[in-house]
Amino acid sequence: MFRIVAKKELAPRIKLFDVEAPEIARKARPGQFIILRVDEEGERIPLTIADFDQKKGTITIIFQEVGKTTELLGELQAGDSILDFVGPLGCPSEIERFGTVVCVGGGVGVAPVFPIARALGEAGNRVVSIIGARSRDMLIWEDEMRNVSSELLVATDDGSYGIKGFVTDILTGVLSREKVDRVVAIGPAVMMREVCRVTPESIPTVVSLNPIMVDGTGMCGACRVEVGGKTRFACVEGPEFDGHQVNWELVLKRSKMFVEEERIAMERGGCRCQENARR
């Protein structure tokens, strides 16, 4: 059992948990994820690690209540325990001195981009961070991102805060004003696809894919994605890939496979089904 030592609501239906998991915290690196199970009847869902504290032995996860499992998870309180909490899984982000790196986070994707931006800054890069949300009340971790960035730019869809528009609008402006050596984008699949359309192929553009996962070891094949015309398994070969090589049509199609089952689970209340909730 893994005890929740702190809980915070960052925005409507967006929760932060600090979970006591010293062995995972000791080995965790930016870009990796965990797979958890709320209880014995629960499904396994992946959540990217938002932060880790090796001294305290805690892992920070941030999630949005979008389906039955994340709703049940969100009902837990500090002091409660999560049955299974496995990790760190996946390959860590590539961190080195690239030059100028633009880190783009959309929605709950701001959380997993945070440790990457921090590590890139510590490696000596100029980090320009762009974060966005539908509205001001849905924006998370602005101060945290500002603290690890050379420059922070904010967009909201409705214009209630920052620049009205999308993160890609800001990214286009950044690309036109200065030389960018690398782009890292994490968020909804549609957002990451659009980021890759904005960036020329001469600029490496890294995305973190969030396909449906089950075992997290590459054995079940549920997390398969197509990158560069080849099948790759996001849980063991990712979750980060070259965004210009991703088959986005397939990613979007597979992300909708269990929408109907999730709707039924929410209506029935007690039924669990596969939920893609890492974002």
PASEBA-1860 file (N, C-alpha, C; in nm, 3 decimals):
! residues 279
1> MFRIVAKK> 0.084/-0.120/0.000/0.000/0.000/0.000/0.088/0.125/0.000 ~ 0.044/0.226/-0.072/0.122/0.348/-0.086/0.039/0.465/-0.033 ~ 0.088/0.526/0.073/0.012/0.628/0.144/0.017/0.764/0.074 ~ -0.097/0.828/0.067/-0.106/0.965/0.015/-0.072/1.059/0.131 ~ 0.037/1.132/0.119/0.079/1.219/0.229/0.029/1.362/0.213 ~ -0.013/1.398/0.092/-0.068/1.532/0.070/-0.160/1.530/-0.050 ~ -0.265/1.611/-0.043/-0.360/1.623/-0.153/-0.393/1.770/-0.173 ~ -0.404/1.810/-0.300/-0.438/1.949/-0.330/-0.520/1.954/-0.458
9> ELAPRIKL> -0.620/2.039/-0.462/-0.697/2.061/-0.584/-0.639/2.182/-0.656 ~ -0.584/2.161/-0.774/-0.518/2.267/-0.849/-0.615/2.347/-0.935 ~ -0.721/2.281/-0.980/-0.822/2.341/-1.066/-0.944/2.250/-1.059 ~ -1.057/2.292/-1.113/-1.174/2.205/-1.109/-1.145/2.067/-1.166 ~ -1.159/1.964/-1.082/-1.140/1.823/-1.119/-0.995/1.786/-1.150 ~ -0.903/1.874/-1.117/-0.760/1.844/-1.134/-0.697/1.835/-0.997 ~ -0.644/1.718/-0.961/-0.592/1.694/-0.827/-0.443/1.663/-0.830 ~ -0.378/1.698/-0.719/-0.237/1.666/-0.697/-0.226/1.576/-0.575
17> FDVEAPEI> -0.152/1.469/-0.588/-0.121/1.381/-0.475/0.031/1.372/-0.460 ~ 0.078/1.381/-0.336/0.213/1.339/-0.303/0.201/1.200/-0.241 ~ 0.266/1.102/-0.303/0.251/0.963/-0.260/0.382/0.912/-0.204 ~ 0.374/0.847/-0.090/0.493/0.791/-0.025/0.538/0.666/-0.101 ~ 0.651/0.679/-0.171/0.704/0.569/-0.251/0.856/0.587/-0.262 ~ 0.929/0.565/-0.153/1.072/0.597/-0.149/1.157/0.527/-0.253 ~ 1.128/0.400/-0.283/1.208/0.328/-0.380/1.189/0.384/-0.521 ~ 1.067/0.424/-0.553/1.040/0.483/-0.683/1.102/0.622/-0.691
25> ARKARPGQ> 1.088/0.700/-0.585/1.144/0.835/-0.582/1.296/0.833/-0.599 ~ 1.358/0.731/-0.544/1.505/0.722/-0.552/1.554/0.703/-0.695 ~ 1.473/0.636/-0.778/1.515/0.604/-0.914/1.448/0.688/-1.021 ~ 1.346/0.765/-0.985/1.267/0.839/-1.084/1.350/0.944/-1.157 ~ 1.318/0.961/-1.285/1.382/1.062/-1.368/1.273/1.134/-1.448 ~ 1.303/1.257/-1.493/1.205/1.330/-1.574/1.161/1.250/-1.696 ~ 1.032/1.253/-1.724/0.979/1.185/-1.841/0.921/1.048/-1.813 ~ 0.950/0.992/-1.696/0.901/0.858/-1.664/0.760/0.863/-1.604
33> FIILRVDE> 0.700/0.745/-1.587/0.564/0.740/-1.536/0.548/0.624/-1.439 ~ 0.433/0.622/-1.373/0.397/0.511/-1.286/0.264/0.452/-1.335 ~ 0.235/0.332/-1.293/0.104/0.273/-1.316/0.045/0.239/-1.179 ~ -0.077/0.283/-1.157/-0.139/0.258/-1.027/-0.271/0.183/-1.041 ~ -0.314/0.127/-0.929/-0.444/0.063/-0.918/-0.503/0.106/-0.784 ~ -0.622/0.162/-0.788/-0.681/0.218/-0.668/-0.711/0.109/-0.565 ~ -0.771/-0.001/-0.610/-0.806/-0.111/-0.520/-0.806/-0.242/-0.598 ~ -0.845/-0.348/-0.534/-0.836/-0.480/-0.595/-0.926/-0.497/-0.718
41> EGERIPLT> -1.031/-0.421/-0.726/-1.122/-0.430/-0.840/-1.089/-0.327/-0.947 ~ -0.988/-0.246/-0.924/-0.958/-0.135/-1.013/-0.875/-0.173/-1.134 ~ -0.884/-0.090/-1.236/-0.800/-0.106/-1.354/-0.664/-0.039/-1.328 ~ -0.570/-0.071/-1.412/-0.437/-0.012/-1.403/-0.432/0.109/-1.497 ~ -0.393/0.224/-1.443/-0.383/0.343/-1.527/-0.244/0.406/-1.512 ~ -0.190/0.458/-1.623/-0.059/0.523/-1.618/-0.073/0.673/-1.592 ~ 0.017/0.725/-1.511/0.023/0.869/-1.484/0.169/0.912/-1.488 ~ 0.198/1.014/-1.564/0.336/1.061/-1.572/0.377/1.127/-1.441
49> IADFDQKK> 0.500/1.106/-1.401/0.551/1.164/-1.277/0.568/1.314/-1.294 ~ 0.498/1.389/-1.209/0.506/1.535/-1.216/0.624/1.590/-1.137 ~ 0.663/1.519/-1.032/0.778/1.560/-0.953/0.817/1.444/-0.862 ~ 0.936/1.453/-0.803/0.981/1.350/-0.710/1.077/1.413/-0.610 ~ 1.070/1.366/-0.488/1.155/1.417/-0.380/1.226/1.298/-0.317 ~ 1.354/1.285/-0.347/1.428/1.168/-0.299/1.449/1.172/-0.149 ~ 1.461/1.292/-0.091/1.481/1.303/0.054/1.355/1.264/0.130 ~ 1.240/1.311/0.082/1.113/1.278/0.148/1.061/1.141/0.105
57> GTITIIFQ> 1.112/1.092/-0.008/1.067/0.963/-0.057/0.927/0.968/-0.116 ~ 0.895/1.080/-0.183/0.760/1.096/-0.238/0.762/1.116/-0.390 ~ 0.653/1.075/-0.451/0.626/1.096/-0.593/0.503/1.185/-0.604 ~ 0.510/1.288/-0.688/0.396/1.375/-0.711/0.328/1.336/-0.841 ~ 0.197/1.311/-0.833/0.118/1.284/-0.953/0.007/1.389/-0.961 ~ -0.025/1.429/-1.083/-0.133/1.523/-1.107/-0.224/1.461/-1.212 ~ -0.353/1.461/-1.186/-0.446/1.396/-1.278/-0.576/1.474/-1.283 ~ -0.645/1.455/-1.394/-0.777/1.515/-1.413/-0.882/1.406/-1.405
65> EVGKTTEL> -0.989/1.432/-1.336/-1.097/1.334/-1.325/-1.177/1.334/-1.455 ~ -1.145/1.237/-1.540/-1.209/1.230/-1.672/-1.288/1.100/-1.691 ~ -1.275/1.007/-1.598/-1.344/0.879/-1.610/-1.363/0.817/-1.473 ~ -1.414/0.694/-1.473/-1.448/0.630/-1.346/-1.329/0.612/-1.254 ~ -1.216/0.566/-1.307/-1.102/0.538/-1.220/-1.041/0.666/-1.163 ~ -1.023/0.767/-1.244/-0.967/0.892/-1.191/-1.065/0.960/-1.097 ~ -1.194/0.937/-1.118/-1.293/0.991/-1.025/-1.280/0.924/-0.888 ~ -1.265/0.791/-0.889/-1.245/0.716/-0.764/-1.113/0.757/-0.697
73> LGELQAGD> -1.010/0.775/-0.777/-0.881/0.818/-0.724/-0.894/0.954/-0.658 ~ -0.968/1.043/-0.722/-0.985/1.178/-0.670/-1.061/1.184/-0.539 ~ -1.137/1.078/-0.506/-1.212/1.075/-0.381/-1.122/1.042/-0.261 ~ -1.004/0.986/-0.287/-0.912/0.954/-0.178/-0.860/1.082/-0.112 ~ -0.825/1.070/0.015/-0.778/1.185/0.092/-0.638/1.158/0.145 ~ -0.572/1.263/0.191/-0.442/1.247/0.257/-0.458/1.150/0.373 ~ -0.369/1.053/0.381/-0.378/0.950/0.483/-0.431/0.819/0.427 ~ -0.507/0.826/0.317/-0.553/0.705/0.250/-0.437/0.643/0.173
81> SILDFVGP> -0.457/0.520/0.127/-0.352/0.450/0.053/-0.401/0.401/-0.082 ~ -0.308/0.394/-0.176/-0.332/0.339/-0.309/-0.277/0.196/-0.308 ~ -0.354/0.102/-0.359/-0.314/-0.039/-0.351/-0.184/-0.067/-0.426 ~ -0.180/-0.033/-0.555/-0.062/-0.058/-0.638/-0.007/0.074/-0.693 ~ 0.124/0.085/-0.692/0.190/0.207/-0.740/0.326/0.161/-0.793 ~ 0.334/0.137/-0.924/0.450/0.071/-0.984/0.531/0.168/-1.069 ~ 0.662/0.166/-1.053/0.746/0.252/-1.134/0.887/0.260/-1.077 ~ 0.971/0.348/-1.131/0.941/0.430/-1.248/0.945/0.348/-1.377
89> LGCPSEIE> 0.855/0.377/-1.467/0.845/0.305/-1.593/0.877/0.398/-1.710 ~ 0.912/0.337/-1.823/0.944/0.414/-1.942/1.086/0.467/-1.942 ~ 1.126/0.523/-2.053/1.261/0.578/-2.068/1.263/0.723/-2.020 ~ 1.366/0.762/-1.948/1.376/0.902/-1.906/1.395/0.995/-2.026 ~ 1.363/1.122/-2.005/1.386/1.222/-2.108/1.535/1.237/-2.137 ~ 1.565/1.272/-2.260/1.704/1.299/-2.296/1.739/1.439/-2.248 ~ 1.829/1.446/-2.154/1.867/1.575/-2.096/2.015/1.601/-2.124 ~ 2.041/1.705/-2.199/2.177/1.751/-2.222/2.171/1.898/-2.263
97> RFGTVVCV> 2.286/1.956/-2.289/2.288/2.098/-2.325/2.265/2.112/-2.475 ~ 2.142/2.143/-2.513/2.105/2.157/-2.653/2.120/2.300/-2.702 ~ 2.094/2.397/-2.614/2.095/2.538/-2.653/1.968/2.604/-2.603 ~ 1.880/2.638/-2.696/1.749/2.693/-2.660/1.643/2.586/-2.680 ~ 1.573/2.554/-2.574/1.469/2.452/-2.579/1.335/2.515/-2.543 ~ 1.235/2.488/-2.625/1.099/2.535/-2.595/1.021/2.417/-2.538 ~ 0.968/2.435/-2.417/0.888/2.332/-2.352/0.741/2.375/-2.355 ~ 0.658/2.294/-2.417/0.518/2.328/-2.435/0.431/2.232/-2.355
105> GGGVGVAP> 0.347/2.288/-2.268/0.256/2.207/-2.189/0.114/2.254/-2.207 ~ 0.026/2.160/-2.239/-0.114/2.194/-2.258/-0.202/2.124/-2.158 ~ -0.288/2.197/-2.088/-0.377/2.136/-1.991/-0.300/2.069/-1.879 ~ -0.335/1.944/-1.847/-0.267/1.870/-1.741/-0.125/1.832/-1.786 ~ -0.097/1.846/-1.915/0.037/1.819/-1.966/0.143/1.914/-1.912 ~ 0.100/2.023/-1.850/0.196/2.114/-1.786/0.272/2.039/-1.676 ~ 0.203/1.949/-1.607/0.265/1.877/-1.494/0.385/1.792/-1.536 ~ 0.371/1.703/-1.635/0.487/1.622/-1.672/0.597/1.699/-1.743
113> VFPIARAL> 0.564/1.816/-1.801/0.669/1.893/-1.868/0.755/1.967/-1.765 ~ 0.702/1.985/-1.645/0.774/2.059/-1.541/0.910/1.999/-1.506 ~ 0.920/1.871/-1.467/1.053/1.817/-1.433/1.150/1.816/-1.551 ~ 1.095/1.807/-1.671/1.181/1.810/-1.791/1.240/1.949/-1.809 ~ 1.155/2.051/-1.797/1.203/2.189/-1.809/1.306/2.220/-1.702 ~ 1.281/2.173/-1.581/1.376/2.197/-1.472/1.511/2.133/-1.500 ~ 1.509/2.008/-1.545/1.634/1.937/-1.574/1.708/2.000/-1.690 ~ 1.635/2.044/-1.792/1.699/2.110/-1.906/1.765/2.240/-1.863
121> GEAGNRVV> 1.700/2.315/-1.774/1.759/2.438/-1.723/1.884/2.410/-1.642 ~ 1.879/2.306/-1.560/1.995/2.269/-1.478/2.112/2.224/-1.565 ~ 2.082/2.175/-1.687/2.187/2.131/-1.779/2.247/2.247/-1.857 ~ 2.197/2.368/-1.835/2.256/2.485/-1.899/2.182/2.537/-2.020 ~ 2.062/2.487/-2.046/1.986/2.535/-2.161/1.909/2.662/-2.129 ~ 1.880/2.740/-2.233/1.782/2.848/-2.221/1.647/2.782/-2.244 ~ 1.561/2.786/-2.143/1.432/2.718/-2.150/1.320/2.821/-2.165 ~ 1.255/2.818/-2.279/1.137/2.900/-2.302/1.016/2.808/-2.286
129> SIIGARSR> 0.935/2.834/-2.186/0.820/2.749/-2.159/0.691/2.816/-2.205 ~ 0.606/2.738/-2.268/0.475/2.784/-2.313/0.372/2.692/-2.251 ~ 0.280/2.748/-2.172/0.176/2.666/-2.112/0.040/2.722/-2.150 ~ -0.059/2.633/-2.158/-0.191/2.677/-2.199/-0.301/2.595/-2.136 ~ -0.420/2.653/-2.137/-0.539/2.585/-2.086/-0.661/2.648/-2.152 ~ -0.776/2.586/-2.130/-0.898/2.640/-2.189/-0.931/2.777/-2.132 ~ -0.909/2.794/-2.002/-0.940/2.919/-1.934/-0.847/2.936/-1.814 ~ -0.851/3.053/-1.754/-0.760/3.081/-1.643/-0.779/2.984/-1.527
137> DMLIWEDE> -0.904/2.948/-1.497/-0.928/2.861/-1.382/-0.879/2.719/-1.405 ~ -0.847/2.684/-1.530/-0.796/2.550/-1.561/-0.644/2.547/-1.575 ~ -0.580/2.661/-1.559/-0.434/2.670/-1.573/-0.367/2.621/-1.446 ~ -0.269/2.534/-1.459/-0.200/2.480/-1.342/-0.051/2.508/-1.347 ~ 0.008/2.515/-1.232/0.153/2.522/-1.209/0.223/2.636/-1.284 ~ 0.157/2.750/-1.292/0.221/2.865/-1.358/0.347/2.908/-1.283 ~ 0.338/2.923/-1.151/0.454/2.967/-1.074/0.567/2.865/-1.079 ~ 0.530/2.737/-1.070/0.633/2.633/-1.076/0.708/2.638/-1.209
145> MRNVSSEL> 0.635/2.655/-1.319/0.699/2.662/-1.450/0.783/2.788/-1.466 ~ 0.736/2.896/-1.411/0.814/3.021/-1.419/0.947/3.007/-1.346 ~ 0.945/2.937/-1.234/1.066/2.921/-1.154/1.175/2.839/-1.223 ~ 1.137/2.754/-1.319/1.236/2.668/-1.384/1.262/2.711/-1.529 ~ 1.206/2.825/-1.569/1.217/2.868/-1.709/1.292/3.000/-1.721 ~ 1.361/3.016/-1.832/1.423/3.145/-1.864/1.315/3.246/-1.902 ~ 1.208/3.196/-1.963/1.096/3.279/-2.003/0.971/3.193/-2.003 ~ 0.861/3.250/-1.954/0.734/3.178/-1.950/0.628/3.256/-2.026
153> LVATDDGS> 0.558/3.188/-2.116/0.452/3.248/-2.194/0.325/3.167/-2.174 ~ 0.211/3.235/-2.161/0.085/3.169/-2.126/-0.023/3.200/-2.229 ~ -0.100/3.098/-2.263/-0.214/3.115/-2.354/-0.338/3.050/-2.295 ~ -0.453/3.113/-2.316/-0.581/3.051/-2.282/-0.671/3.058/-2.404 ~ -0.750/2.954/-2.423/-0.838/2.948/-2.540/-0.935/3.066/-2.543 ~ -0.987/3.101/-2.425/-1.090/3.205/-2.420/-1.036/3.345/-2.393 ~ -0.903/3.356/-2.376/-0.844/3.487/-2.353/-0.861/3.540/-2.213 ~ -0.904/3.456/-2.119/-0.925/3.502/-1.982/-0.795/3.527/-1.908
161> YGIKGFVT> -0.684/3.482/-1.964/-0.552/3.505/-1.903/-0.446/3.487/-2.010 ~ -0.339/3.565/-2.000/-0.232/3.553/-2.098/-0.277/3.593/-2.237 ~ -0.222/3.526/-2.336/-0.256/3.553/-2.475/-0.376/3.469/-2.516 ~ -0.472/3.531/-2.583/-0.588/3.455/-2.631/-0.546/3.373/-2.752 ~ -0.568/3.243/-2.742/-0.531/3.155/-2.852/-0.473/3.025/-2.799 ~ -0.396/2.961/-2.884/-0.341/2.829/-2.849/-0.190/2.838/-2.827 ~ -0.136/2.735/-2.763/0.009/2.733/-2.740/0.085/2.737/-2.872 ~ 0.025/2.682/-2.977/0.091/2.683/-3.108/0.102/2.824/-3.165
169> DILTGVLS> 0.010/2.911/-3.129/0.019/3.051/-3.174/0.143/3.117/-3.114 ~ 0.164/3.092/-2.986/0.283/3.148/-2.920/0.409/3.084/-2.976 ~ 0.405/2.952/-2.995/0.522/2.881/-3.047/0.564/2.935/-3.183 ~ 0.468/2.964/-3.268/0.498/3.020/-3.400/0.576/3.151/-3.386 ~ 0.535/3.234/-3.291/0.604/3.359/-3.268/0.745/3.340/-3.216 ~ 0.763/3.244/-3.126/0.897/3.217/-3.072/0.990/3.167/-3.182 ~ 0.940/3.079/-3.267/1.021/3.025/-3.376/1.061/3.133/-3.476 ~ 0.979/3.234/-3.490/1.008/3.341/-3.586/1.107/3.443/-3.532
177> REKVDRVV> 1.124/3.448/-3.400/1.207/3.553/-3.341/1.346/3.505/-3.301 ~ 1.363/3.373/-3.281/1.494/3.326/-3.238/1.519/3.182/-3.282 ~ 1.645/3.144/-3.276/1.686/3.010/-3.313/1.649/2.914/-3.200 ~ 1.575/2.812/-3.233/1.534/2.710/-3.136/1.601/2.578/-3.173 ~ 1.661/2.515/-3.074/1.735/2.391/-3.100/1.655/2.265/-3.073 ~ 1.548/2.278/-2.994/1.470/2.160/-2.959/1.335/2.204/-2.903 ~ 1.233/2.122/-2.928/1.100/2.149/-2.872/1.053/2.023/-2.801 ~ 0.997/2.041/-2.683/0.936/1.931/-2.607/0.791/1.967/-2.585
185> AIGPAVMM> 0.698/1.881/-2.623/0.556/1.910/-2.611/0.483/1.796/-2.541 ~ 0.404/1.830/-2.440/0.323/1.730/-2.369/0.184/1.788/-2.345 ~ 0.084/1.711/-2.380/-0.053/1.755/-2.363/-0.146/1.666/-2.442 ~ -0.267/1.713/-2.470/-0.359/1.635/-2.551/-0.297/1.600/-2.686 ~ -0.334/1.485/-2.740/-0.274/1.439/-2.866/-0.293/1.540/-2.978 ~ -0.409/1.603/-2.983/-0.434/1.702/-3.089/-0.337/1.818/-3.076 ~ -0.312/1.862/-2.953/-0.217/1.971/-2.931/-0.077/1.933/-2.976 ~ -0.033/1.813/-2.937/0.102/1.770/-2.975/0.114/1.756/-3.126
193> REVCRVTP> 0.009/1.708/-3.190/0.011/1.699/-3.337/0.028/1.836/-3.400 ~ -0.044/1.934/-3.347/-0.036/2.069/-3.404/0.101/2.132/-3.379 ~ 0.160/2.103/-3.264/0.296/2.152/-3.238/0.391/2.098/-3.343 ~ 0.376/1.970/-3.377/0.464/1.909/-3.478/0.439/1.966/-3.617 ~ 0.320/2.014/-3.642/0.292/2.078/-3.771/0.356/2.216/-3.779 ~ 0.369/2.281/-3.663/0.427/2.415/-3.658/0.579/2.410/-3.669 ~ 0.641/2.311/-3.607/0.787/2.305/-3.606/0.840/2.240/-3.734 ~ 0.941/2.299/-3.795/1.002/2.235/-3.913/1.076/2.108/-3.871
201> ESIPTVVS> 1.093/2.016/-3.963/1.159/1.890/-3.930/1.305/1.909/-3.892 ~ 1.359/2.026/-3.921/1.498/2.054/-3.882/1.512/2.076/-3.732 ~ 1.400/2.100/-3.664/1.402/2.117/-3.519/1.348/1.991/-3.453 ~ 1.432/1.917/-3.381/1.383/1.797/-3.312/1.266/1.832/-3.221 ~ 1.156/1.762/-3.238/1.035/1.789/-3.160/0.993/1.661/-3.090 ~ 1.006/1.662/-2.959/0.981/1.543/-2.878/0.842/1.552/-2.816 ~ 0.765/1.445/-2.827/0.632/1.439/-2.767/0.625/1.319/-2.673 ~ 0.537/1.328/-2.575/0.516/1.218/-2.481/0.379/1.158/-2.509
209> LNPIMVDG> 0.378/1.037/-2.564/0.252/0.976/-2.604/0.183/0.907/-2.486 ~ 0.052/0.910/-2.489/-0.026/0.855/-2.377/-0.130/0.754/-2.425 ~ -0.086/0.649/-2.495/-0.182/0.548/-2.538/-0.232/0.466/-2.420 ~ -0.335/0.388/-2.444/-0.387/0.298/-2.341/-0.277/0.200/-2.302 ~ -0.261/0.178/-2.173/-0.161/0.083/-2.122/-0.227/-0.013/-2.026 ~ -0.170/-0.133/-2.015/-0.220/-0.231/-1.920/-0.108/-0.275/-1.826 ~ -0.009/-0.349/-1.879/0.093/-0.403/-1.788/0.214/-0.312/-1.772 ~ 0.242/-0.228/-1.871/0.355/-0.136/-1.859/0.490/-0.199/-1.881
217> TGMCGACR> 0.493/-0.324/-1.929/0.620/-0.394/-1.950/0.643/-0.431/-2.096 ~ 0.553/-0.393/-2.185/0.567/-0.424/-2.327/0.512/-0.558/-2.368 ~ 0.450/-0.631/-2.275/0.402/-0.766/-2.305/0.261/-0.768/-2.365 ~ 0.175/-0.675/-2.322/0.036/-0.683/-2.366/0.015/-0.620/-2.504 ~ 0.097/-0.524/-2.541/0.086/-0.462/-2.672/-0.022/-0.355/-2.683 ~ -0.091/-0.325/-2.573/-0.199/-0.227/-2.578/-0.149/-0.087/-2.609 ~ -0.026/-0.057/-2.574/0.026/0.078/-2.589/0.098/0.101/-2.723 ~ 0.074/0.012/-2.820/0.148/0.024/-2.946/0.111/0.152/-3.021
225> VEVGGKTR> 0.213/0.211/-3.077/0.198/0.330/-3.160/0.284/0.311/-3.284 ~ 0.258/0.389/-3.386/0.339/0.381/-3.507/0.427/0.504/-3.517 ~ 0.557/0.481/-3.521/0.654/0.589/-3.530/0.753/0.557/-3.640 ~ 0.763/0.644/-3.738/0.853/0.619/-3.849/0.815/0.496/-3.928 ~ 0.686/0.464/-3.932/0.639/0.349/-4.007/0.657/0.217/-3.936 ~ 0.704/0.219/-3.811/0.727/0.097/-3.736/0.643/0.097/-3.608 ~ 0.604/-0.021/-3.564/0.530/-0.033/-3.439/0.626/-0.021/-3.322 ~ 0.591/0.069/-3.231/0.671/0.087/-3.110/0.579/0.074/-2.989
233> FACVEGPE> 0.636/0.033/-2.877/0.559/0.018/-2.754/0.594/0.132/-2.659 ~ 0.494/0.218/-2.633/0.519/0.341/-2.557/0.567/0.315/-2.416 ~ 0.526/0.203/-2.357/0.560/0.180/-2.216/0.708/0.148/-2.195 ~ 0.772/0.084/-2.293/0.912/0.046/-2.276/1.006/0.119/-2.372 ~ 0.955/0.165/-2.485/1.039/0.237/-2.581/1.013/0.388/-2.574 ~ 0.913/0.427/-2.504/0.874/0.566/-2.487/0.875/0.600/-2.339 ~ 0.789/0.692/-2.296/0.676/0.745/-2.375/0.712/0.854/-2.475 ~ 0.840/0.897/-2.477/0.877/1.008/-2.565/0.926/0.957/-2.701
241> FDGHQVNW> 0.879/1.025/-2.806/0.916/0.990/-2.942/0.934/1.117/-3.025 ~ 0.995/1.098/-3.142/1.008/1.206/-3.240/0.870/1.236/-3.295 ~ 0.816/1.352/-3.261/0.681/1.386/-3.301/0.658/1.392/-3.449 ~ 0.763/1.424/-3.525/0.750/1.433/-3.671/0.734/1.295/-3.735 ~ 0.766/1.190/-3.659/0.758/1.054/-3.712/0.633/0.979/-3.665 ~ 0.555/1.042/-3.578/0.438/0.975/-3.521/0.321/0.973/-3.619 ~ 0.254/0.859/-3.627/0.131/0.849/-3.704/0.018/0.901/-3.616 ~ -0.011/1.030/-3.628/-0.108/1.093/-3.539/-0.250/1.046/-3.565
249> ELVLKRSK> -0.282/1.013/-3.688/-0.416/0.964/-3.718/-0.445/0.836/-3.639 ~ -0.346/0.748/-3.632/-0.363/0.624/-3.559/-0.369/0.650/-3.408 ~ -0.286/0.740/-3.359/-0.287/0.774/-3.216/-0.425/0.824/-3.174 ~ -0.481/0.914/-3.253/-0.612/0.971/-3.221/-0.723/0.866/-3.230 ~ -0.712/0.780/-3.329/-0.813/0.676/-3.346/-0.813/0.580/-3.228 ~ -0.696/0.535/-3.186/-0.686/0.439/-3.076/-0.726/0.501/-2.943 ~ -0.708/0.633/-2.929/-0.743/0.698/-2.804/-0.893/0.699/-2.778 ~ -0.972/0.673/-2.882/-1.118/0.675/-2.868/-1.179/0.536/-2.860
257> MFVEEERI> -1.095/0.434/-2.847/-1.144/0.296/-2.851/-1.243/0.263/-2.740 ~ -1.223/0.320/-2.623/-1.305/0.281/-2.508/-1.395/0.393/-2.458 ~ -1.425/0.488/-2.543/-1.510/0.600/-2.502/-1.648/0.551/-2.459 ~ -1.707/0.462/-2.535/-1.841/0.414/-2.502/-1.840/0.333/-2.373 ~ -1.740/0.248/-2.355/-1.731/0.168/-2.233/-1.713/0.259/-2.111 ~ -1.636/0.366/-2.128/-1.617/0.460/-2.017/-1.747/0.530/-1.982 ~ -1.824/0.565/-2.083/-1.954/0.630/-2.060/-2.045/0.537/-1.980 ~ -2.046/0.410/-2.018/-2.130/0.312/-1.948/-2.083/0.296/-1.804
265> AMERGGCR> -1.952/0.292/-1.783/-1.898/0.276/-1.647/-1.939/0.393/-1.559 ~ -1.933/0.514/-1.615/-1.971/0.632/-1.537/-2.119/0.628/-1.501 ~ -2.202/0.579/-1.594/-2.346/0.572/-1.570/-2.381/0.467/-1.466 ~ -2.313/0.354/-1.471/-2.341/0.245/-1.378/-2.280/0.266/-1.241 ~ -2.174/0.343/-1.237/-2.114/0.376/-1.109/-2.017/0.272/-1.057 ~ -2.054/0.145/-1.057/-1.969/0.044/-0.998/-1.881/-0.029/-1.095 ~ -1.898/-0.007/-1.226/-1.825/-0.083/-1.327/-1.694/-0.012/-1.362 ~ -1.588/-0.089/-1.386/-1.460/-0.030/-1.424/-1.427/-0.069/-1.567
273> CQENARR> -1.372/0.021/-1.643/-1.327/-0.013/-1.777/-1.202/0.066/-1.809 ~ -1.141/0.036/-1.922/-1.013/0.095/-1.956/-1.025/0.246/-1.974 ~ -0.938/0.317/-1.906/-0.940/0.463/-1.913/-0.800/0.513/-1.942 ~ -0.789/0.597/-2.043/-0.659/0.656/-2.075/-0.648/0.786/-1.997 ~ -0.587/0.781/-1.878/-0.592/0.896/-1.788/-0.455/0.953/-1.754 ~ -0.351/0.918/-1.825/-0.219/0.966/-1.787/-0.210/1.117/-1.800 ~ -0.293/1.181/-1.881/-0.294/1.325/-1.889/-0.400/1.381/-1.798
END
